[in-house]
């Protein structure tokens, strides 16, 4: 159904970050990832199209802090904040 090739098991990293409301624009999410400062399961990635799955742990440098979150589910749309917050759980701050 989706032209991007996504299925029920994974989602593009930049799209998920946008749907989870970590940034206002999807292009900003893609730039953040392309800068090489995002980690998936401790592995640095610079690919906005990296596949993200439930259970993955993201390390993100945002707003003068490092956030570590576990992906609970994939996003079907960019919804309101409470819906976005249900996509992940905060694990804590990184080093």
N, CA, C and O atoms as CSV, one atom per row, in Angstrom:
chain,resi,resn,atom,element,x,y,z
A,1,UNK,N,N,0.816,-1.187,0.000
A,1,UNK,CA,C,0.000,0.000,0.000
A,1,UNK,C,C,0.868,1.264,0.000
A,1,UNK,O,O,0.563,2.219,-0.713
A,2,UNK,N,N,1.943,1.276,0.789
A,2,UNK,CA,C,2.795,2.456,0.833
A,2,UNK,C,C,3.877,2.352,-0.226
A,2,UNK,O,O,4.491,1.300,-0.400
A,3,UNK,N,N,4.103,3.436,-0.923
A,3,UNK,CA,C,5.080,3.460,-2.005
A,3,UNK,C,C,6.507,3.302,-1.495
A,3,UNK,O,O,7.380,2.854,-2.239
A,4,UNK,N,N,6.753,3.660,-0.249
A,4,UNK,CA,C,8.103,3.619,0.292
A,4,UNK,C,C,8.592,2.198,0.531
A,4,UNK,O,O,9.789,1.996,0.741
A,5,UNK,N,N,7.717,1.222,0.506
A,5,UNK,CA,C,8.117,-0.150,0.746
A,5,UNK,C,C,8.069,-0.546,2.208
A,5,UNK,O,O,8.419,-1.675,2.552
A,6,UNK,N,N,7.643,0.363,3.078
A,6,UNK,CA,C,7.539,0.026,4.495
A,6,UNK,C,C,6.486,-1.058,4.678
A,6,UNK,O,O,5.513,-1.135,3.928
A,7,UNK,N,N,6.697,-1.890,5.685
A,7,UNK,CA,C,5.677,-2.897,5.993
A,7,UNK,C,C,5.284,-2.779,7.459
A,7,UNK,O,O,5.578,-1.772,8.104
A,8,UNK,N,N,4.637,-3.782,7.975
A,8,UNK,CA,C,4.156,-3.736,9.356
A,8,UNK,C,C,5.262,-3.940,10.381
A,8,UNK,O,O,5.033,-3.748,11.575
A,9,UNK,N,N,6.461,-4.328,9.941
A,9,UNK,CA,C,7.544,-4.662,10.864
A,9,UNK,C,C,8.575,-3.563,11.042
A,9,UNK,O,O,9.336,-3.600,12.009
A,10,UNK,N,N,8.629,-2.584,10.146
A,10,UNK,CA,C,9.630,-1.530,10.250
A,10,UNK,C,C,9.098,-0.221,9.687
A,10,UNK,O,O,8.082,-0.183,8.994
A,11,UNK,N,N,9.824,0.861,10.008
A,11,UNK,CA,C,9.465,2.187,9.523
A,11,UNK,C,C,10.752,2.996,9.364
A,11,UNK,O,O,11.716,2.798,10.104
A,12,UNK,N,N,10.755,3.902,8.400
A,12,UNK,CA,C,11.916,4.782,8.215
A,12,UNK,C,C,12.171,5.568,9.491
A,12,UNK,O,O,11.234,6.037,10.136
A,13,UNK,N,N,13.430,5.709,9.849
A,13,UNK,CA,C,13.807,6.426,11.061
A,13,UNK,C,C,13.320,7.870,11.040
A,13,UNK,O,O,12.730,8.329,12.018
A,14,UNK,N,N,13.551,8.596,9.948
A,14,UNK,CA,C,13.147,9.999,9.900
A,14,UNK,C,C,11.630,10.166,10.015
A,14,UNK,O,O,11.150,11.101,10.655
A,15,UNK,N,N,10.885,9.263,9.397
A,15,UNK,CA,C,9.423,9.335,9.472
A,15,UNK,C,C,8.944,9.063,10.893
A,15,UNK,O,O,8.052,9.748,11.393
A,16,UNK,N,N,9.535,8.063,11.543
A,16,UNK,CA,C,9.123,7.742,12.912
A,16,UNK,C,C,9.431,8.901,13.854
A,16,UNK,O,O,8.600,9.253,14.691
A,17,UNK,N,N,10.627,9.502,13.726
A,17,UNK,CA,C,10.988,10.643,14.580
A,17,UNK,C,C,9.998,11.788,14.407
A,17,UNK,O,O,9.629,12.448,15.378
A,18,UNK,N,N,9.570,12.020,13.167
A,18,UNK,CA,C,8.607,13.086,12.884
A,18,UNK,C,C,7.240,12.740,13.495
A,18,UNK,O,O,6.619,13.585,14.140
A,19,UNK,N,N,6.782,11.527,13.297
A,19,UNK,CA,C,5.488,11.106,13.850
A,19,UNK,C,C,5.500,11.117,15.373
A,19,UNK,O,O,4.477,11.394,15.999
A,20,UNK,N,N,6.650,10.818,15.974
A,20,UNK,CA,C,6.774,10.813,17.435
A,20,UNK,C,C,7.003,12.225,17.981
A,20,UNK,O,O,7.155,12.417,19.187
A,21,UNK,N,N,7.025,13.198,17.086
A,21,UNK,CA,C,7.111,14.625,17.434
A,21,UNK,C,C,8.405,15.029,18.127
A,21,UNK,O,O,8.397,15.855,19.040
A,22,UNK,N,N,9.513,14.446,17.690
A,22,UNK,CA,C,10.801,14.877,18.219
A,22,UNK,C,C,11.238,16.190,17.571
A,22,UNK,O,O,12.012,16.952,18.150
A,23,UNK,N,N,10.731,16.447,16.357
A,23,UNK,CA,C,11.003,17.704,15.660
A,23,UNK,C,C,9.753,18.091,14.883
A,23,UNK,O,O,8.887,17.256,14.622
A,24,UNK,N,N,9.671,19.366,14.517
A,24,UNK,CA,C,8.465,19.863,13.850
A,24,UNK,C,C,8.353,19.447,12.388
A,24,UNK,O,O,7.250,19.217,11.891
A,25,UNK,N,N,9.483,19.349,11.698
A,25,UNK,CA,C,9.459,19.017,10.270
A,25,UNK,C,C,10.208,17.717,10.009
A,25,UNK,O,O,11.230,17.441,10.636
A,26,UNK,N,N,9.692,16.929,9.083
A,26,UNK,CA,C,10.357,15.674,8.747
A,26,UNK,C,C,11.743,15.936,8.169
A,26,UNK,O,O,12.665,15.154,8.402
A,27,UNK,N,N,11.902,17.020,7.423
A,27,UNK,CA,C,13.215,17.364,6.864
A,27,UNK,C,C,14.227,17.622,7.983
A,27,UNK,O,O,15.403,17.288,7.844
A,28,UNK,N,N,13.776,18.210,9.086
A,28,UNK,CA,C,14.664,18.429,10.234
A,28,UNK,C,C,15.103,17.094,10.832
A,28,UNK,O,O,16.254,16.932,11.239
A,29,UNK,N,N,14.178,16.149,10.879
A,29,UNK,CA,C,14.516,14.811,11.387
A,29,UNK,C,C,15.557,14.150,10.487
A,29,UNK,O,O,16.509,13.538,10.972
A,30,UNK,N,N,15.371,14.277,9.181
A,30,UNK,CA,C,16.317,13.694,8.231
A,30,UNK,C,C,17.697,14.334,8.384
A,30,UNK,O,O,18.709,13.636,8.322
A,31,UNK,N,N,17.748,15.655,8.583
A,31,UNK,CA,C,19.027,16.342,8.764
A,31,UNK,C,C,19.725,15.903,10.054
A,31,UNK,O,O,20.942,15.722,10.077
A,32,UNK,N,N,18.953,15.735,11.117
A,32,UNK,CA,C,19.519,15.282,12.386
A,32,UNK,C,C,20.199,13.924,12.206
A,32,UNK,O,O,21.322,13.715,12.664
A,33,UNK,N,N,19.506,13.013,11.538
A,33,UNK,CA,C,20.056,11.673,11.316
A,33,UNK,C,C,21.259,11.740,10.375
A,33,UNK,O,O,22.280,11.102,10.630
A,34,UNK,N,N,21.145,12.505,9.294
A,34,UNK,CA,C,22.230,12.600,8.313
A,34,UNK,C,C,23.506,13.175,8.928
A,34,UNK,O,O,24.604,12.925,8.431
A,35,UNK,N,N,23.360,13.942,10.003
A,35,UNK,CA,C,24.523,14.494,10.685
A,35,UNK,C,C,25.324,13.462,11.453
A,35,UNK,O,O,26.412,13.765,11.942
A,36,UNK,N,N,24.806,12.245,11.568
A,36,UNK,CA,C,25.537,11.163,12.219
A,36,UNK,C,C,25.506,11.181,13.736
A,36,UNK,O,O,26.349,10.556,14.379
A,37,UNK,N,N,24.546,11.889,14.318
A,37,UNK,CA,C,24.510,11.973,15.778
A,37,UNK,C,C,23.410,11.118,16.413
A,37,UNK,O,O,23.200,11.184,17.624
A,38,UNK,N,N,22.712,10.322,15.611
A,38,UNK,CA,C,21.661,9.445,16.127
A,38,UNK,C,C,22.192,8.013,16.141
A,38,UNK,O,O,22.890,7.580,15.224
A,39,UNK,N,N,21.846,7.300,17.196
A,39,UNK,CA,C,22.241,5.891,17.296
A,39,UNK,C,C,20.997,5.020,17.406
A,39,UNK,O,O,20.023,5.375,18.070
A,40,UNK,N,N,21.053,3.879,16.742
A,40,UNK,CA,C,20.023,2.846,16.871
A,40,UNK,C,C,20.718,1.652,17.502
A,40,UNK,O,O,21.648,1.091,16.924
A,41,UNK,N,N,20.270,1.268,18.679
A,41,UNK,CA,C,20.888,0.138,19.390
A,41,UNK,C,C,22.404,0.301,19.488
A,41,UNK,O,O,23.159,-0.636,19.229
A,42,UNK,N,N,22.835,1.503,19.865
A,42,UNK,CA,C,24.238,1.874,20.072
A,42,UNK,C,C,25.055,1.995,18.790
A,42,UNK,O,O,26.248,2.293,18.852
A,43,UNK,N,N,24.445,1.773,17.637
A,43,UNK,CA,C,25.153,1.875,16.361
A,43,UNK,C,C,24.840,3.231,15.722
A,43,UNK,O,O,23.676,3.576,15.520
A,44,UNK,N,N,25.885,3.989,15.409
A,44,UNK,CA,C,25.691,5.285,14.766
A,44,UNK,C,C,25.099,5.071,13.380
A,44,UNK,O,O,25.523,4.175,12.650
A,45,UNK,N,N,24.122,5.890,13.018
A,45,UNK,CA,C,23.575,5.852,11.672
A,45,UNK,C,C,23.501,7.266,11.115
A,45,UNK,O,O,23.232,8.224,11.840
A,46,UNK,N,N,23.744,7.376,9.823
A,46,UNK,CA,C,23.579,8.661,9.156
A,46,UNK,C,C,22.592,8.526,8.000
A,46,UNK,O,O,22.575,9.343,7.079
A,47,UNK,N,N,21.773,7.478,8.068
A,47,UNK,CA,C,20.811,7.200,7.009
A,47,UNK,C,C,19.381,7.469,7.497
A,47,UNK,O,O,18.853,6.720,8.320
A,48,UNK,N,N,18.759,8.535,6.991
A,48,UNK,CA,C,17.374,8.813,7.388
A,48,UNK,C,C,16.425,7.662,7.062
A,48,UNK,O,O,15.380,7.515,7.696
A,49,UNK,N,N,16.792,6.848,6.071
A,49,UNK,CA,C,15.937,5.727,5.680
A,49,UNK,C,C,16.240,4.447,6.466
A,49,UNK,O,O,15.722,3.384,6.122
A,50,UNK,N,N,17.063,4.528,7.507
A,50,UNK,CA,C,17.372,3.342,8.325
A,50,UNK,C,C,16.073,2.730,8.838
A,50,UNK,O,O,15.129,3.442,9.180
A,51,UNK,N,N,16.040,1.417,8.885
A,51,UNK,CA,C,14.827,0.709,9.325
A,51,UNK,C,C,14.751,0.681,10.847
A,51,UNK,O,O,15.685,0.259,11.528
A,52,UNK,N,N,13.631,1.133,11.352
A,52,UNK,CA,C,13.393,1.170,12.786
A,52,UNK,C,C,12.304,0.160,13.120
A,52,UNK,O,O,11.283,0.082,12.437
A,53,UNK,N,N,12.532,-0.607,14.171
A,53,UNK,CA,C,11.571,-1.649,14.576
A,53,UNK,C,C,11.213,-1.474,16.046
A,53,UNK,O,O,12.001,-0.913,16.808
A,54,UNK,N,N,10.036,-1.944,16.457
A,54,UNK,CA,C,9.697,-1.910,17.886
A,54,UNK,C,C,10.765,-2.655,18.678
A,54,UNK,O,O,11.236,-3.715,18.265
A,55,UNK,N,N,11.139,-2.087,19.822
A,55,UNK,CA,C,12.173,-2.678,20.657
A,55,UNK,C,C,13.528,-2.017,20.468
A,55,UNK,O,O,14.401,-2.142,21.328
A,56,UNK,N,N,13.720,-1.311,19.348
A,56,UNK,CA,C,14.979,-0.613,19.116
A,56,UNK,C,C,15.147,0.503,20.137
A,56,UNK,O,O,14.168,1.092,20.597
A,57,UNK,N,N,16.397,0.787,20.486
A,57,UNK,CA,C,16.714,1.866,21.419
A,57,UNK,C,C,17.413,2.977,20.634
A,57,UNK,O,O,18.409,2.741,19.949
A,58,UNK,N,N,16.876,4.186,20.747
A,58,UNK,CA,C,17.434,5.350,20.060
A,58,UNK,C,C,18.140,6.261,21.046
A,58,UNK,O,O,17.656,6.487,22.155
A,59,UNK,N,N,19.278,6.778,20.636
A,59,UNK,CA,C,19.993,7.799,21.396
A,59,UNK,C,C,19.998,9.047,20.525
A,59,UNK,O,O,20.515,9.038,19.408
A,60,UNK,N,N,19.413,10.129,21.056
A,60,UNK,CA,C,19.208,11.352,20.276
A,60,UNK,C,C,19.726,12.574,21.011
A,60,UNK,O,O,19.399,12.772,22.181
A,61,UNK,N,N,20.530,13.401,20.348
A,61,UNK,CA,C,20.931,14.670,20.960
A,61,UNK,C,C,19.879,15.727,20.627
A,61,UNK,O,O,19.764,16.151,19.477
A,62,UNK,N,N,19.124,16.146,21.618
A,62,UNK,CA,C,18.052,17.122,21.394
A,62,UNK,C,C,18.046,18.173,22.488
A,62,UNK,O,O,18.135,17.854,23.673
A,63,UNK,N,N,17.942,19.421,22.081
A,63,UNK,CA,C,17.777,20.539,23.016
A,63,UNK,C,C,18.763,20.505,24.184
A,63,UNK,O,O,18.354,20.504,25.345
A,64,UNK,N,N,20.026,20.477,23.884
A,64,UNK,CA,C,21.092,20.529,24.885
A,64,UNK,C,C,21.121,19.322,25.826
A,64,UNK,O,O,21.707,19.398,26.906
A,65,UNK,N,N,20.504,18.225,25.435
A,65,UNK,CA,C,20.553,17.011,26.244
A,65,UNK,C,C,20.560,15.787,25.330
A,65,UNK,O,O,20.267,15.887,24.139
A,66,UNK,N,N,20.891,14.653,25.891
A,66,UNK,CA,C,20.846,13.398,25.148
A,66,UNK,C,C,19.672,12.596,25.685
A,66,UNK,O,O,19.586,12.324,26.882
A,67,UNK,N,N,18.775,12.223,24.788
A,67,UNK,CA,C,17.616,11.420,25.192
A,67,UNK,C,C,17.803,9.997,24.694
A,67,UNK,O,O,18.254,9.770,23.571
A,68,UNK,N,N,17.451,9.048,25.544
A,68,UNK,CA,C,17.505,7.636,25.187
A,68,UNK,C,C,16.092,7.090,25.327
A,68,UNK,O,O,15.500,7.130,26.406
A,69,UNK,N,N,15.553,6.575,24.210
A,69,UNK,CA,C,14.174,6.084,24.204
A,69,UNK,C,C,14.099,4.706,23.563
A,69,UNK,O,O,14.890,4.375,22.680
A,70,UNK,N,N,13.145,3.915,24.014
A,70,UNK,CA,C,12.876,2.606,23.416
A,70,UNK,C,C,11.612,2.731,22.574
A,70,UNK,O,O,10.597,3.256,23.034
A,71,UNK,N,N,11.683,2.248,21.347
A,71,UNK,CA,C,10.542,2.288,20.438
A,71,UNK,C,C,9.538,1.222,20.877
A,71,UNK,O,O,9.862,0.036,20.931
A,72,UNK,N,N,8.316,1.660,21.189
A,72,UNK,CA,C,7.269,0.720,21.605
A,72,UNK,C,C,6.422,0.264,20.429
A,72,UNK,O,O,5.988,-0.887,20.372
A,73,UNK,N,N,6.188,1.179,19.485
A,73,UNK,CA,C,5.393,0.824,18.309
A,73,UNK,C,C,5.706,1.766,17.162
A,73,UNK,O,O,6.302,2.829,17.344
A,74,UNK,N,N,5.292,1.350,15.987
A,74,UNK,CA,C,5.482,2.162,14.797
A,74,UNK,C,C,4.294,3.106,14.649
A,74,UNK,O,O,3.215,2.855,15.186
A,75,UNK,N,N,4.504,4.178,13.926
A,75,UNK,CA,C,3.462,5.198,13.776
A,75,UNK,C,C,2.646,4.957,12.512
A,75,UNK,O,O,3.196,4.637,11.458
A,76,UNK,N,N,1.345,5.112,12.625
A,76,UNK,CA,C,0.499,5.035,11.445
A,76,UNK,C,C,0.257,6.428,10.872
A,76,UNK,O,O,-0.115,6.578,9.708
A,77,UNK,N,N,0.480,7.469,11.726
A,77,UNK,CA,C,0.296,8.854,11.291
A,77,UNK,C,C,0.959,9.771,12.312
A,77,UNK,O,O,1.378,9.320,13.378
A,78,UNK,N,N,1.053,11.057,11.987
A,78,UNK,CA,C,1.535,12.056,12.945
A,78,UNK,C,C,0.302,12.602,13.651
A,78,UNK,O,O,-0.414,13.446,13.112
A,79,UNK,N,N,0.070,12.124,14.834
A,79,UNK,CA,C,-1.113,12.511,15.576
A,79,UNK,C,C,-0.793,13.523,16.666
A,79,UNK,O,O,0.284,14.120,16.673
A,80,UNK,N,N,-1.727,13.711,17.583
A,80,UNK,CA,C,-1.507,14.641,18.692
A,80,UNK,C,C,-0.424,14.121,19.645
A,80,UNK,O,O,-0.052,12.948,19.606
A,81,UNK,N,N,0.067,15.014,20.494
A,81,UNK,CA,C,1.178,14.683,21.390
A,81,UNK,C,C,0.956,13.419,22.220
A,81,UNK,O,O,1.868,12.596,22.300
A,82,UNK,N,N,-0.211,13.223,22.842
A,82,UNK,CA,C,-0.387,11.997,23.637
A,82,UNK,C,C,-0.237,10.720,22.794
A,82,UNK,O,O,0.301,9.718,23.263
A,83,UNK,N,N,-0.713,10.772,21.565
A,83,UNK,CA,C,-0.577,9.625,20.662
A,83,UNK,C,C,0.899,9.414,20.307
A,83,UNK,O,O,1.372,8.279,20.247
A,84,UNK,N,N,1.613,10.500,20.075
A,84,UNK,CA,C,3.034,10.420,19.741
A,84,UNK,C,C,3.839,9.863,20.912
A,84,UNK,O,O,4.741,9.050,20.709
A,85,UNK,N,N,3.524,10.287,22.127
A,85,UNK,CA,C,4.264,9.835,23.306
A,85,UNK,C,C,4.045,8.358,23.587
A,85,UNK,O,O,4.859,7.735,24.269
A,86,UNK,N,N,2.968,7.790,23.079
A,86,UNK,CA,C,2.704,6.360,23.269
A,86,UNK,C,C,3.587,5.490,22.364
A,86,UNK,O,O,3.617,4.268,22.516
A,87,UNK,N,N,4.304,6.117,21.424
A,87,UNK,CA,C,5.164,5.366,20.509
A,87,UNK,C,C,6.486,4.954,21.146
A,87,UNK,O,O,7.178,4.083,20.618
A,88,UNK,N,N,6.844,5.563,22.267
A,88,UNK,CA,C,8.146,5.300,22.878
A,88,UNK,C,C,8.090,5.450,24.386
A,88,UNK,O,O,7.134,5.992,24.939
A,89,UNK,N,N,9.142,4.957,25.044
A,89,UNK,CA,C,9.310,5.174,26.484
A,89,UNK,C,C,10.693,5.724,26.717
A,89,UNK,O,O,11.656,5.299,26.078
A,90,UNK,N,N,10.797,6.663,27.626
A,90,UNK,CA,C,12.088,7.232,27.991
A,90,UNK,C,C,12.851,6.205,28.829
A,90,UNK,O,O,12.314,5.655,29.790
A,91,UNK,N,N,14.079,5.959,28.463
A,91,UNK,CA,C,14.920,5.051,29.235
A,91,UNK,C,C,15.772,5.871,30.193
A,91,UNK,O,O,16.039,5.448,31.317
A,92,UNK,N,N,16.186,7.021,29.750
A,92,UNK,CA,C,17.013,7.893,30.579
A,92,UNK,C,C,17.919,8.723,29.721
A,92,UNK,O,O,17.778,8.755,28.498
A,93,UNK,N,N,18.846,9.392,30.353
A,93,UNK,CA,C,19.808,10.203,29.616
A,93,UNK,C,C,21.050,9.393,29.358
A,93,UNK,O,O,21.427,8.524,30.144
A,94,UNK,N,N,21.676,9.690,28.249
A,94,UNK,CA,C,22.925,9.014,27.877
A,94,UNK,C,C,24.073,9.530,28.715
A,94,UNK,O,O,23.873,10.303,29.652
A,95,UNK,N,N,25.267,9.103,28.379
A,95,UNK,CA,C,26.455,9.516,29.147
A,95,UNK,C,C,26.732,10.993,29.063
A,95,UNK,O,O,27.696,11.475,29.658
